[in-house]
Amino acid sequence: MEINITSERENKLFHRKEIRFMATYPGSKTPTGEEMREEICKKLSLHPNMTIIIRIRQIFGSSSSEVEAHSYSKKETMEAFARKAKGQGSKDAKAPKAAAPAEAQKPEKKAQAEK
């Protein structure tokens, strides 16, 4: 895979480097985000755990993709501002809802049934 950097911008507010590049991979399938992250980290000497691939746009009819990546300088900032991958929502959203409100309604129904 060949990587050509099209733009590189330092975003001081979010403590990250925003990188856009073209990935060319003639004669092979489109690389995964993980593979692209490894390649850009090798090329720019970035820390792989602090780098996130934001978007991969495959160019129709060719063996190349436009890729956008963010590389953070602080772990706290990355956790606060980085987008979550699809299917990786917060654990609180997936937790079952409390049963207390349903139990509170049951005595009312029993009281009405007894009347």
Summary of the structure (lengths in Angstrom):
residues: 115
radius of gyration: 23.5
end to end distance: 77.0
largest distance: 78.7
contacts: 258
relative contact order: 0.16
helix: 36%
strand: 31%
